Amino acid sequence: MTRLREHNAWRFFAVLPKADHALAVAWWVVLVLRGVLPAAFAIAMGALVGAVQHGDSLSAPLTFTGAVFILLQTLSPIHQGISANLGDRTAAWLYDRLTEACVRPPGLGHLEDPKLSGDLTLAREFDRGMTGPPLSFAMDFIAGGLVEMIGGLACALVLFGYAWWAPIVLAGAWLATHWLLRESAVWRDRNTDEVRSAQRDADYAYRLAVDAAPAKELRLFGLAGWTLDRFVKRRTLLHALQYEATRLREKPMIWSLLLVAGANIVVFWSLAIAVGAGRLGFGEVVVFAQAAVGTSMIAFGGLSWALDGAAAPVAAVLRLEPAMRPAGALASGTRAVAGLPAREIRFRDVTFAYPGGKAVLDHFDLTIPAGSSLAIVGQNGAGKTTLAKLLCRLYDPQSGGIEIDGIDLRELSLESWRERVTAVF
């Protein structure tokens, strides 16, 4: 059960009622109804054929068949509408959780930690159609896969009325395709670290090209061609990695075809023999033949291509919430800040490194007298912006300290100190 709860699909379905409980219940109810209707229609058609064969009244069989047929036609568009709304609500819930997880920590480390960047990119981009369909579309595909799975299992149960071994042979063969073709799932391998890295690179080049902020540099330094070439290469790599992970494997496909063909031949041959021997009537043949055909809906892992792509960002958001809290945590002191600094700001033996990186400041000392102006110049990466971040207490140094009139900055009230600081990044 622990492994099941940790599975991305379990987490995805657990989120649905949190996003909208009423819609989630309606979604599951309609889904189950759609799943059992194919088996019910097979039984209804068998009852209708049997009534015609024996000259019985057709009122009840026709009414039953008509009701099932109408439900088959009407529940699908209803479910599609419910899926779209539930997908929108779930996406909104995820964005709320992600926004809160990003904003709540008082520091900045959780947004610049390379260990969290993959999940953060996946969670931030999931509903924009970059690596999979938006949830408003994906929910309908997921519903369709589940409906087929339930429908196939329901049809298999009907076959128990013919022979105990028939559903085991037929359903077992179709279910085996899930295992034999498990590496052919369309979206499962599109969330690897390599794919996410290529996605981040492609997104970076794309932002350079379309955002207004870098437009000046691209034109001034003639970098438009370089940016376009970078985007094309990264995007081509991304697609190559994705489709390499999703292509069908030839040998498993051949084994699947042989297994499925053999199971169907055995079951349908048995039905033909039973009809020839007079053990089955026309009505029964109609029911069991349709059920045997309907069992095929189990096959090929119809859930995976949409469910894996939708479940991955849900799992990423749920992982980010507890991980971001300590990564961006900062202790807040209680000392008053009013009137500070009156004498000086002092960096005393400060050492600081960003998460996963080398030291930007190493035993750094600096004194800034109150009332003075100071310009700090240096190469990119020398630590200029880092000094500003430390002064704003977006980070704390790993060793040493920043003193305000001799008081360690960490002893001051964080909120009050930031009210005393103005920064333009």
GUSEVEX-27367 format. One record per atom (N, C-alpha, C): x, z, y; residue in one letter. Coordinates in steps of 0.1 Angstrom, whole numbers, plus 5000, padded with zeros to 4 digits. Last residue first. Layout:
N
XZYA
...
REM end
This chain:
425
516649155454F
517549095444F
517548945446F
516649395477V
516249255476V
517149185466V
515749735481A
516649635474A
515949495474A
515750065493T
515149925494T
516149825489T
514950395485V
515850285483V
515050155486V
513250605485R
514250605496R
515150485495R
511650575463E
510950565476E
511950555488E
513450635444R
513150495446R
512350475459R
513350915446W
514550845449W
514250695452W
510750975437S
511151005451S
512350925455S
511050895410E
510050825419E
510350855433E
513051065401L
513250925400L
512250855410L
514451345416S
513251285411S
513351135412S
517851405405L
516851385415L
515551325409L
519651405385E
519051535388E
517851515398E
520851165385R
519951185374R
519251315376R
522751175406L
521551095408L
520451125397L
524251485413D
524151375403D
522751305405D
525251555445I
524251585435I
524151465426I
526951485466G
527451575455G
526451605444G
525451305479D
525851425486D
526251525476D
524851175449I
524251165463I
524551305470I
526751015425E
526451145432E
525951105446E
526850895393I
526550855407I
526050985415I
529250935367G
528050965374G
528050905388G
530550905333G
530650915348G
529350945354G
528950665310S
529850785313S
530050785328S
526950485311Q
527250555298Q
528150675300Q
524550505339P
525950475333P
526050545320P
521250385337D
522150495339D
523450455333D
519150145355Y
520050185344Y
520750315347Y
517750165377L
517250085367L
517950095354L
518650305400R
518350375387R
517450295378R
519650175421C
518150185420C
517650265408C
522350185414L
521850265426L
520350275426L
522350015393L
522650155390L
522150245402L
521749775406K
520849825396K
521049975393K
523949755422A
522649765428A
521649825418A
525949715403L
526049835412L
524649855418L
525149475392T
525049595384T
525149725392T
525749295411T
524349325409T
524149455401T
528549305406K
527949335420K
526449375418K
530149255384G
529349385385G
528749415398G
531249015378A
532149115382A
531449255383A
529548795373G
529848895362G
530749005365G
531248585395N
530048605387N
530448695375N
533648755416Q
533148645408Q
531848685400Q
532748915448G
533548905435G
532948785427G
532149175473V
532249035468V
533049025456V
530249385491I
530949375479I
530949235474I
530049545522A
529849415515A
530749415503A
528449805539L
529449765529L
529149635522L
527950025566S
527549905559S
528749855550S
527050375570S
527950265570S
527350145563S
525450605567G
525450535580G
526350415581G
527550775545A
526250755550A
526350685564A
530150605527P
529750705537P
528350675542P
530750555494I
530050485505I
529550585515I
533250525471T
532650615480T
532050535492T
533950465437L
533650405450L
532950515458L
535350385406D
535250485416D
534950415429D
534950325371F
534850275384F
534650385394F
535450295343H
536050405351H
536150365366H
534349985344D
535150065335D
535950165344D
531549775342L
532249875351L
533049965341L
530949635319V
530949565332V
531749645342V
531949635286A
531849715298A
531949625310A
530049395265K
531249475269K
531049545282K
526749435250G
527849365257G
529049455260G
524549575239G
525249465231G
526349395238G
523249645271P
523049655256P
523749535249P
525949665295Y
524649625291Y
524449635276Y
527949945304A
527849815297A
526349795294A
529950145326F
528650095322F
528749965315F
531450425340T
531550325330T
530150275325T
532650585368V
531550525362V
531950415352V
534050775384D
534450745371D
533350685362D
531550805406R
532650885401R
532950845387R
530350685435F
530450645421F
531750715416F
528550835460R
529750825454R
529650785439R
527350835493I
526950805479I
528350775472I
527151095518E
527750985511E
527050955498E
525551255537R
526951245538R
527451115531R
522851235532A
523251275545A
524751255547A
520751015513P
522051085515P
522351115530P
518251265519L
519451225512L
519551065512L
515851335530G
517051355539G
518251305532G
514351425499A
514151405514A
515451435521A
514451485473V
515251375478V
515251355493V
514551765451A
514051695462A
515051595468A
514751755415R
515251795428R
514751705439R
514051685390T
513051745398T
513451775412T
514851375371G
515051515376G
513851565385G
514051185344S
513751215358S
513951355361S
515650955322A
515151095325A
514951105340A
514350655310L
515250725320L
514750865322L
514050395286A
513750525291A
514850575301A
514150145274G
513950155289G
513750285294G
514350215247A
515350125253A
515350125269A
512150375241P
513450435243P
514450355249P
510150155245R
510050285251R
511450355252R
510649945229M
510949935243M
510950065250M
509850015203A
511249985205A
511549985220A
507050055203P
507850165201P
509350145204P
506449775212E
505849895219E
506750015216E
507549585194L
508149605207L
507649735214L
505949585171R
507349635170R
507849665184R
503649475182L
503549605176L
504949665174L
504649225189V
504149315199V
504049455194V
505249125163A
506349135173A
505849235184A
502749115151A
503849205145A
504949225156A
501748915167V
501049045166V
502049145161V
503348695162P
503448755175P
502748895175P
502748655133A
504048685138A
504048745152A
500048575130A
500448715127A
501748755132A
500048305137A
499248395145A
499648535143A
501648185117G
501948165131G
501248265141G
500348275094D
501648315097D
502048305111D
497848135097L
497848285097L
499248335100L
498347865095A
497847925108A
498048075108A
499447835070W
500047755081W
499547815095W
498147995051S
499548025056S
499847955069S
495647945039L
495748045050L
497148035058L
495947765018G
495347715031G
495447815042G
497447744994G
497747835004G
497247795018G
496647574973F
497647524983F
497847614994F
493247644963A
494547594961A
495347584974A
490547724962I
491547824961I
492947774965I
489047504959M
489247554972M
490247664973M
488647454932S
489847394938S
490047444952S
486147544926T
487247644924T
488547584930T
484447334929G
484547424940G
485747524938G
484547224903V
485147144914V
485347244926V
483247424889A
484647384885A
485347304897A
480747424902A
481647544903A
483047504899A
479847174894Q
480147194908Q
481047314910Q
479747224866A
480547114871A
480847134886A
477847434865F
479247454861F
480147344866F
475447304876V
476047434881V
477547444878V
475147084859V
475247064874V
475947194880V
474847204834V
475947124836V
476247104851V
472347334838E
473547414836E
474847334839E
470647114840G
470747214851G
472047294850G
470946994815F
471346924827F
471547024839F
472247244791G
471247154797G
471747094809G
474447284764L
474247294778L
473147194783L
474647214738R
474647364741R
474347384756R
474746954728G
473447014732G
473447164735G
477146834724A
476646914713A
475246974716A
477546724749G
477346634738G
476746714726G
478046954764V
476846874767V
476546784755V
480447044752A
479247134752A
477947054755A
482146834759I
481846854745I
480546944743I
482146854786A
481646734781A
481246754766A
483447104789L
482047094794L
481446964788L
485947044779S
485047144772S
483647134776S
486746874799W
486646824785W
485746914777W
486947044820F
485946944820F
485746874806F
489047214811V
487747274814V
486647164814V
491247034806V
490747124796V
489347174798V
491546914831I
491146834819I
490646914808I
492247124847N
490947064849N
490546974837N
494747194836A
493647294836A
492347224838A
496246954841G
495947004827G
494847094827G
496246944869A
495646834861A
495246884847A
497647174875V
496347164879V
495547054871V
500147114863L
499447234859L
497947224863L
500946874876L
500846884861L
499947004857L
501046964903L
500146854899L
499846854883L
503047154901S
501747194905S
500747084901S
505247004894W
504747104885W
503347144888W
505546854917I
505246784904I
504646884894I
506047054936M
504846964938M
504446904925M
508547154928P
507347234927P
506047154929P
510046914933K
509846964919K
508647054919K
509946874962E
509446774952E
509146834938E
508747064988R
509747054978R
509246964966R
507946965021L
507546995007L
508646974998L
509247125050R
508947005042R
508647045028R
509747335067T
508347325063T
508147205054T
512247355077A
511747475070A
510347445064A
512547115090E
513347145078E
512847255070E
510847165111Y
510447085101Y
511247085088Y
512447355126Q
511047385122Q
510647295110Q
514847225131L
514847345123L
513447375118L
513847005146A
514546985133A
514647105125A
512847135168H
511947065159H
512547035146H
515247245179L
514147325175L
513147255165L
516647015184L
517147105174L
516047195169L
515046905204T
515246835192T
515746925181T
515447105223R
514047085218R
514147005205R
518147075229R
517647205223R
516247185217R
518246815238K
519046855226K
518446985220K
516446825260V
516246735249V
516946775236V
517747015277F
516447035271F
516146955259F
520246885282R
520247015275R
518847045269R
519246655296D
519946645283D
520046765275D
518146785319L
517346705310L
517946685296L
520546905329T
519446985325T
518446915316T
522046675335W
522546775326W
521446865321W
520446545354G
520746485341G
521246575331G
520546745375A
519246705369A
519446635355A
522746825390L
522546875376L
521346835369L
523846785416G
523646675407G
523446715392G
523846995433F
525046985425F
524946865415F
521346975446L
522546985454L
523846955446L
519546975425R
519646855434R
521046855441R
519847225413L
519847105405L
520146975413L
519647405435E
520947385428E
520947255420E
516847375441K
517947345451K
519247315444K
515447445418A
515447305422A
516547275432A
515147705409P
516447635406P
516547495412P
512447755420A
513647835423A
514947765421A
510447605408A
510947575421A
512247635425A
510647485374D
510447585384D
511047555397D
511447265358V
510047265363V
509847375374V
514147295349A
513547165353A
512347175361A
514447555341L
515347505351L
514747375357L
512547565321R
512347645333R
513247585345R
513947415301Y
512647365307Y
512347435320Y
516047575296A
516347435302A
515047385308A
514647785284Y
515547805296Y
515747675303Y
513447675262D
512647725273D
513447745286D
515647615247A
514847505251A
513947555263A
516547875242D
517447775249D
516647665254D
514447985227R
514748045240R
515647945248R
514447815205Q
513247815214Q
513547875227Q
516847885193A
516647745198A
515447735208A
516148145186S
517248125195S
517147985202S
514048105168R
513748175181R
514848145191R
515447975148V
514347905155V
514047965168V
517148185140E
517648065144E
516647975152E
515348385131D
516148415143D
516748285149D
512148235124T
513448285120T
514248305133T
509648125125N
509848245133N
511148305129N
508947935107R
509147885121R
509448005130R
508247965081D
509647975085D
509947935099D
505347935082R
505948065078R
507448075083R
503947705087W
504447785098W
505247905095W
503447575062V
503747495074V
504447585085V
504947635031A
503947675041A
504447625055A
506647565011S
506047455018S
505047505029S
507247774995E
508247735005E
507747625014E
505147794977R
505247894988R
506247854999R
504247644956L
504447574969L
504647674981L
504047824936L
504947704934L
505247644947L
502148004946W
503448044943W
504447934942W
499947844951H
500347934962H
501847974959H
499447724927T
500047644937T
500547724949T
498247914912A
499647904909A
500247814920A
495547884917L
496247994924L
497747984923L
494947674900W
494947654914W
495647764922W
495347814875A
496147694879A
496147664894A
493448024877G
494948054875G
495747934879G
491047884877A
491547954889A
492947994889A
491247774851L
491047694862L
491547764875L
491548004833V
492447884832V
492447804845V
489548174842I
490948224842I
491848104841I
487148024840P
487648064853P
489148114853P
487247994810A
487247884819A
487747924833A
487048214794W
488348164796W
488348054807W
484348264791W
485148374798W
486548314802W
482048014801A
482948064791A
483948164798A
479648024819Y
479947914808Y
480847974797Y
479748234835G
478548204828G
478648104818G
482148204847F
482048304836F
480748294829F
481748034868L
482147974855L
482148084844L
481348204890V
480148134883V
480548084870V
483948274897L
483048374890L
481848314884L
484648034909A
485348074896A
484448174889A
483148044932C
482847944922C
483447974908C
484448264944A
483048274940A
482648164930A
487048144948L
486848264939L
485448284935L
486347944966G
486947914954G
486848024944G
485348104988G
484448004981G
485047964967G
487648244995I
486448314990I
485548224982I
489248015004M
489648114993M
488548184987M
487647905023E
487947825011E
488447915000E
487648115042V
486348065036V
486647995023V
490348125049L
489748235042L
488448195035L
490647875062G
491347905050G
490848025042G
488747915083G
488547805073G
489347835061G
489948125097A
488648145091A
488448035080A
492247995106I
492348105097I
491048135089I
491047805123F
491847755111F
491947875101F
489947985141D
489047895134D
489747845121D
492248105152M
491248185145M
490348105136M
493547905166A
494147945153A
493048025145A
492247875190F
492147765180F
492547815166F
492748115202S
491348065203S
491147955193S
495548135199L
494648215190L
493248165191L
497147815201P
496647935207P
495648005198P
499347695174P
498147685182P
497747815189P
502947735178G
501647735170G
500447725179G
504947725197T
505247735183T
504047735173T
503447675220M
504847625219M
505247625204M
500947765229G
501047645220G
502447585218G
500747995241R
500947885250R
501147755242R
500748235229D
499448175231D
499548055240D
503448325227F
502748295215F
501448215218F
505348405245E
505048265245E
503948225234E
505748675242R
505448625255R
504848485255R
506548715215A
505348775220A
504848715233A
508948565215L
507848525206L
506448585211L
510448705234T
510148565236T
508948525227T
510548955221L
509948945234L
509548805237L
511848905197D
510448945197D
509848935210D
514348835209G
513648745200G
512148775200G
515149055224S
514848935231S
514048835222S
516049285213L
514649275215L
514149145221L
518749255213K
518149295200K
516549275201K
519449225240P
519449105231P
518749135218P
517749375266D
518349405253D
518349285244D
516349355289E
517549275288E
518349305275E
514149515287L
513949375290L
515149285289L
515149765283H
514349705272H
514049555275H
516449835306G
517249805294G
516449735284G
515349935329L
515249785327L
515949745314L
513150225332G
514350145333G
514150005330G
510650325327P
511150325341P
512450245343P
508150165307P
509550235308P
510050225322P
505850005314R
505850155314R
507250215315R
506149735312V
506049795325V
506249945325V
506149655285C
507249615294C
507249695307C
503849775275A
505149805269A
506249765278A
501949645291E
502149785292E
503449835286E
502249385282T
502449415296T
502749565298T
501549415255L
502849365259L
503149405273L
498849495257R
499849575250R
501249545255R
497849265270D
497749395276D
498749495270D
498349065251Y
499049065264Y
498949195272Y
496649155231L
498049155229L
498849145242L
494149125244W
494549255239W
496049265237W
494148845247A
494148935259A
494549075255A
494048765220A
495248735229A
495248825241A
491548875213T
492748925207T
494048895215T
489848725229R
489948865231R
491148925225R
490448465219D
490648495233D
490748645235D
489548505192G
490848475195G
491248495209G
486848555197L
487648665191L
489148635193L
486048305206N
485948415215N
486748535210N
486648145184A
487248115197A
487148235206A
484948265164S
486448265162S
487148235176S
482448205174I
482848345172I
484348355171I
482447925172G
482347995185G
482748135184G
482747905144Q
483747845153Q
483747905166Q
480348015135H
481648085132H
482748035141H
478647815143I
478547955148I
479848025146I
479547595128P
479747595143P
479547735149P
478947715102S
480247665105S
480447665121S
476147775099L
477147885100L
478547835105L
474847525095T
474747605108T
475747715110T
475247425070Q
475447335082Q
475547415095Q
474747635053L
476047565052L
476347485064L
472047685060L
473147785063L
474547725062L
470947455049I
470847485063I
471947585068I
471447505021F
471947385028F
471947405043F
469947735016V
471447735015V
472047615022V
467347635021A
467847745029A
469447755028A
467147425002G
467147395016G
467647505025G
467347574978T
468347474981T
468347444996T
464947734981F
466247794980F
467447704983F
463047534982T
463147624993T
464547694993T
463347414957L
463647334969L
463847424981L
462747634939P
464047574939P
464347494952P
459947674948A
461047784949A
462447724949A
458747424943S
458647494956S
459847584958S
458547284919L
459747264927L
459747344940L
457447394887S
457147384902S
458547374909S
458747204859D
458347324866D
458047294881D
459747004842G
458446984848G
457947104855G
462347024833H
461347094825H
459947074831H
463746874852Q
463846844838Q
462746904830Q
463147014876V
462746874874V
462746834860V
464447254870A
463047254873A
462447114871A
467147174868G
466447224857G
464947224858G
467547094895V
467646994884V
466947044871V
467347344907L
466447234911L
466447124900L
469347494895A
467947534894A
466947424897A
471547344904G
471247354890G
469847394887G
471347384932M
471147254927M
470847254912M
471747664932A
470547614937A
470247474932A
474447684923I
473347744915I
472047684919I
475647544944A
475747494930A
474647554921A
475047714965F
474547584965F
474547514951F
476547944958A
475147954958A
474447814958A
479147834961A
478647884948A
477147894947A
479047794989P
479247684980P
478747714966P
478548065000L
477447955000L
477747844991L
480548235001V
479748244989V
478748134989V
481748185026G
482548175014G
481648165002G
479848225045R
480248095043R
481048075030R
479748505042L
478548425039L
478948285037L
482348575051V
481948605037V
480748525033V
482048495078L
483148445069L
482748455055L
480148655088V
479848515087V
480848445078V
481548905086V
480248885080V
479948735078V
483848855103W
483948885088W
482648865081W
482648825128W
483548725122W
483648735107W
481249065132A
480448935131A
481348825124A
483549235134V
482549255124V
481749125121V
484649115157A
485449125145A
484449135133A
482749165177L
483049025173L
483849025160L
482849445177A
481549375174A
481849235169A
485449505185H
484949555172H
483749475168H
488149355197D
486649345200D
486049385187D
490649465193A
490449375204A
489049365207A
490349615170K
490849685182K
490549595195K
489649425151P
488649525156P
489049595168P
492249285150L
491049225154L
489949325159L
494349435139V
494249425154V
492949375158V
494249395112A
493949535117A
493749535132A
495049135110F
493649165107F
493249305112F
497849175116F
497049085124F
495549115122F
498749345096R
498749395110R
497849305118R
498449175074W
497649295074W
497549345089W
500348975081A
498848945080A
498049065081A
502749115079N
502249065092N
500749035092N
502949425061H
502849275061H
502249225074H
502649685060E
503749635068E
503749485069E
500649725042R
500349755056R
501449705065R
502049665019L
500949575023L
500649605038L
503849865016R
504349725018R
503249635024R
502050075012T
502950075024T
503449935027T
500850004988M
500050005000M
500950005013M
REM end
